[in-house]
Amino acid sequence: MIDLRSDTVTRPDDAMREAARDAEVGDDVYGEDPTVNELQERVADVLG
C-alpha cells in the first residue's frame, strides 16, 4: 500500500537521497539554478 497522505509521513530511499545530494543547485533569484532555468526554458517553448 502506498501512503499518499503527506510527504511528512514518507521517508526518502537511498536513490532519492543520492539524487538530492548530487543535484546541481544555485540561486534561482540570480538565475544561477540550472534546474529552474531548464524548467523555465521548457515552459517558454511549450507556451510561447
A tleap script that builds the chain and sets N, CA, C and O, in Angstrom:
source leaprc.protein.ff14SB
mol = sequence {
  NMET ILE ASP LEU ARG SER ASP THR VAL THR
  ARG PRO ASP ASP ALA MET ARG GLU ALA ALA
  ARG ASP ALA GLU VAL GLY ASP ASP VAL TYR
  GLY GLU ASP PRO THR VAL ASN GLU LEU GLN
  GLU ARG VAL ALA ASP VAL LEU CGLY
}
set mol.1.N position { 0.838 -1.169 0.000 }
set mol.1.CA position { 0.000 0.000 0.000 }
set mol.1.C position { 0.891 1.243 0.000 }
set mol.1.O position { 1.896 1.294 0.709 }
set mol.2.N position { 0.525 2.217 -0.780 }
set mol.2.CA position { 1.254 3.474 -0.851 }
set mol.2.C position { 0.485 4.528 -0.070 }
set mol.2.O position { -0.695 4.770 -0.325 }
set mol.3.N position { 1.167 5.148 0.881 }
set mol.3.CA position { 0.549 6.174 1.716 }
set mol.3.C position { 0.761 7.535 1.060 }
set mol.3.O position { 1.890 8.021 1.003 }
set mol.4.N position { -0.298 8.148 0.571 }
set mol.4.CA position { -0.214 9.432 -0.116 }
set mol.4.C position { -0.747 10.592 0.727 }
set mol.4.O position { -1.045 11.661 0.193 }
set mol.5.N position { -0.868 10.388 2.025 }
set mol.5.CA position { -1.421 11.449 2.872 }
set mol.5.C position { -0.556 12.698 2.858 }
set mol.5.O position { -1.073 13.809 2.737 }
set mol.6.N position { 0.736 12.532 2.978 }
set mol.6.CA position { 1.597 13.696 3.107 }
set mol.6.C position { 3.044 13.288 2.903 }
set mol.6.O position { 3.418 12.142 3.153 }
set mol.7.N position { 3.859 14.236 2.445 }
set mol.7.CA position { 5.280 13.931 2.313 }
set mol.7.C position { 5.974 13.877 3.670 }
set mol.7.O position { 7.143 13.502 3.753 }
set mol.8.N position { 5.266 14.246 4.729 }
set mol.8.CA position { 5.879 14.196 6.057 }
set mol.8.C position { 5.829 12.802 6.665 }
set mol.8.O position { 6.512 12.543 7.655 }
set mol.9.N position { 5.037 11.900 6.096 }
set mol.9.CA position { 4.979 10.536 6.622 }
set mol.9.C position { 5.793 9.565 5.780 }
set mol.9.O position { 5.902 8.389 6.127 }
set mol.10.N position { 6.356 10.031 4.696 }
set mol.10.CA position { 7.192 9.170 3.864 }
set mol.10.C position { 8.657 9.469 4.135 }
set mol.10.O position { 9.013 10.563 4.574 }
set mol.11.N position { 9.491 8.490 3.871 }
set mol.11.CA position { 10.922 8.662 4.060 }
set mol.11.C position { 11.613 8.406 2.728 }
set mol.11.O position { 11.275 7.448 2.034 }
set mol.12.N position { 12.580 9.253 2.359 }
set mol.12.CA position { 13.275 9.054 1.093 }
set mol.12.C position { 14.126 7.791 1.128 }
set mol.12.O position { 14.740 7.465 2.144 }
set mol.13.N position { 14.152 7.081 -0.009 }
set mol.13.CA position { 15.019 5.913 -0.090 }
set mol.13.C position { 16.420 6.362 -0.515 }
set mol.13.O position { 16.658 7.550 -0.733 }
set mol.14.N position { 17.330 5.419 -0.628 }
set mol.14.CA position { 18.718 5.758 -0.945 }
set mol.14.C position { 18.850 6.474 -2.284 }
set mol.14.O position { 19.656 7.395 -2.417 }
set mol.15.N position { 18.064 6.058 -3.278 }
set mol.15.CA position { 18.139 6.697 -4.599 }
set mol.15.C position { 17.684 8.154 -4.530 }
set mol.15.O position { 18.266 9.020 -5.183 }
set mol.16.N position { 16.655 8.420 -3.746 }
set mol.16.CA position { 16.177 9.799 -3.599 }
set mol.16.C position { 17.213 10.658 -2.878 }
set mol.16.O position { 17.437 11.810 -3.251 }
set mol.17.N position { 17.836 10.105 -1.857 }
set mol.17.CA position { 18.883 10.838 -1.141 }
set mol.17.C position { 20.070 11.120 -2.059 }
set mol.17.O position { 20.638 12.212 -2.033 }
set mol.18.N position { 20.438 10.135 -2.865 }
set mol.18.CA position { 21.544 10.309 -3.805 }
set mol.18.C position { 21.222 11.394 -4.828 }
set mol.18.O position { 22.072 12.228 -5.138 }
set mol.19.N position { 20.004 11.386 -5.348 }
set mol.19.CA position { 19.606 12.395 -6.331 }
set mol.19.C position { 19.653 13.793 -5.725 }
set mol.19.O position { 20.107 14.734 -6.377 }
set mol.20.N position { 19.197 13.936 -4.503 }
set mol.20.CA position { 19.233 15.240 -3.839 }
set mol.20.C position { 20.670 15.669 -3.567 }
set mol.20.O position { 21.024 16.837 -3.730 }
set mol.21.N position { 21.488 14.712 -3.154 }
set mol.21.CA position { 22.885 15.030 -2.852 }
set mol.21.C position { 23.642 15.479 -4.095 }
set mol.21.O position { 24.472 16.385 -4.030 }
set mol.22.N position { 23.354 14.842 -5.227 }
set mol.22.CA position { 24.109 15.096 -6.453 }
set mol.22.C position { 23.507 16.183 -7.341 }
set mol.22.O position { 24.082 16.521 -8.375 }
set mol.23.N position { 22.370 16.726 -6.954 }
set mol.23.CA position { 21.691 17.721 -7.790 }
set mol.23.C position { 22.512 19.002 -7.900 }
set mol.23.O position { 23.120 19.459 -6.932 }
set mol.24.N position { 22.513 19.567 -9.104 }
set mol.24.CA position { 23.125 20.880 -9.286 }
set mol.24.C position { 22.170 21.920 -8.714 }
set mol.24.O position { 20.976 21.907 -9.014 }
set mol.25.N position { 22.685 22.798 -7.910 }
set mol.25.CA position { 21.840 23.825 -7.305 }
set mol.25.C position { 22.478 25.193 -7.477 }
set mol.25.O position { 23.684 25.316 -7.691 }
set mol.26.N position { 21.656 26.195 -7.380 }
set mol.26.CA position { 22.110 27.573 -7.465 }
set mol.26.C position { 20.990 28.474 -6.999 }
set mol.26.O position { 19.909 28.003 -6.644 }
set mol.27.N position { 21.241 29.747 -6.999 }
set mol.27.CA position { 20.258 30.726 -6.549 }
set mol.27.C position { 19.354 31.093 -7.717 }
set mol.27.O position { 19.795 31.709 -8.686 }
set mol.28.N position { 18.076 30.706 -7.615 }
set mol.28.CA position { 17.153 30.975 -8.719 }
set mol.28.C position { 16.871 32.459 -8.878 }
set mol.28.O position { 16.547 32.904 -9.980 }
set mol.29.N position { 16.983 33.235 -7.813 }
set mol.29.CA position { 16.731 34.675 -7.899 }
set mol.29.C position { 17.747 35.340 -8.822 }
set mol.29.O position { 17.418 36.284 -9.540 }
set mol.30.N position { 18.973 34.847 -8.799 }
set mol.30.CA position { 20.035 35.402 -9.635 }
set mol.30.C position { 20.224 34.621 -10.937 }
set mol.30.O position { 21.193 34.844 -11.662 }
set mol.31.N position { 19.297 33.706 -11.232 }
set mol.31.CA position { 19.366 32.939 -12.470 }
set mol.31.C position { 20.480 31.913 -12.484 }
set mol.31.O position { 20.987 31.566 -13.550 }
set mol.32.N position { 20.874 31.419 -11.308 }
set mol.32.CA position { 22.002 30.508 -11.198 }
set mol.32.C position { 21.609 29.061 -10.920 }
set mol.32.O position { 22.485 28.223 -10.709 }
set mol.33.N position { 20.323 28.748 -10.914 }
set mol.33.CA position { 19.889 27.377 -10.653 }
set mol.33.C position { 19.598 26.705 -11.986 }
set mol.33.O position { 18.619 27.054 -12.646 }
set mol.34.N position { 20.431 25.742 -12.401 }
set mol.34.CA position { 20.262 25.139 -13.717 }
set mol.34.C position { 18.939 24.396 -13.881 }
set mol.34.O position { 18.396 24.344 -14.985 }
set mol.35.N position { 18.419 23.829 -12.814 }
set mol.35.CA position { 17.149 23.113 -12.909 }
set mol.35.C position { 16.004 24.080 -13.161 }
set mol.35.O position { 15.148 23.822 -14.008 }
set mol.36.N position { 15.980 25.183 -12.438 }
set mol.36.CA position { 14.947 26.201 -12.637 }
set mol.36.C position { 15.069 26.804 -14.030 }
set mol.36.O position { 14.065 27.011 -14.712 }
set mol.37.N position { 16.291 27.084 -14.451 }
set mol.37.CA position { 16.496 27.661 -15.784 }
set mol.37.C position { 15.986 26.727 -16.874 }
set mol.37.O position { 15.336 27.172 -17.820 }
set mol.38.N position { 16.279 25.430 -16.747 }
set mol.38.CA position { 15.806 24.466 -17.743 }
set mol.38.C position { 14.284 24.393 -17.753 }
set mol.38.O position { 13.672 24.356 -18.820 }
set mol.39.N position { 13.675 24.373 -16.580 }
set mol.39.CA position { 12.214 24.337 -16.496 }
set mol.39.C position { 11.602 25.566 -17.150 }
set mol.39.O position { 10.635 25.450 -17.903 }
set mol.40.N position { 12.151 26.736 -16.873 }
set mol.40.CA position { 11.622 27.965 -17.458 }
set mol.40.C position { 11.750 27.950 -18.978 }
set mol.40.O position { 10.843 28.399 -19.679 }
set mol.41.N position { 12.861 27.441 -19.491 }
set mol.41.CA position { 13.044 27.358 -20.941 }
set mol.41.C position { 12.045 26.390 -21.563 }
set mol.41.O position { 11.477 26.675 -22.617 }
set mol.42.N position { 11.829 25.248 -20.918 }
set mol.42.CA position { 10.885 24.261 -21.450 }
set mol.42.C position { 9.463 24.809 -21.458 }
set mol.42.O position { 8.728 24.615 -22.427 }
set mol.43.N position { 9.073 25.490 -20.387 }
set mol.43.CA position { 7.728 26.066 -20.316 }
set mol.43.C position { 7.567 27.157 -21.368 }
set mol.43.O position { 6.519 27.257 -22.006 }
set mol.44.N position { 8.598 27.973 -21.551 }
set mol.44.CA position { 8.538 29.027 -22.569 }
set mol.44.C position { 8.388 28.422 -23.956 }
set mol.44.O position { 7.644 28.952 -24.782 }
set mol.45.N position { 9.086 27.313 -24.227 }
set mol.45.CA position { 8.960 26.648 -25.525 }
set mol.45.C position { 7.545 26.116 -25.741 }
set mol.45.O position { 6.998 26.213 -26.839 }
set mol.46.N position { 6.961 25.554 -24.686 }
set mol.46.CA position { 5.622 24.973 -24.797 }
set mol.46.C position { 4.557 26.060 -24.929 }
set mol.46.O position { 3.644 25.948 -25.746 }
set mol.47.N position { 4.680 27.099 -24.127 }
set mol.47.CA position { 3.637 28.125 -24.083 }
set mol.47.C position { 3.895 29.317 -24.999 }
set mol.47.O position { 2.991 30.100 -25.289 }
set mol.48.N position { 5.129 29.442 -25.444 }
set mol.48.CA position { 5.461 30.516 -26.370 }
set mol.48.C position { 5.789 31.809 -25.748 }
set mol.48.O position { 6.082 32.776 -26.451 }
savepdb mol mol.pdb
quit
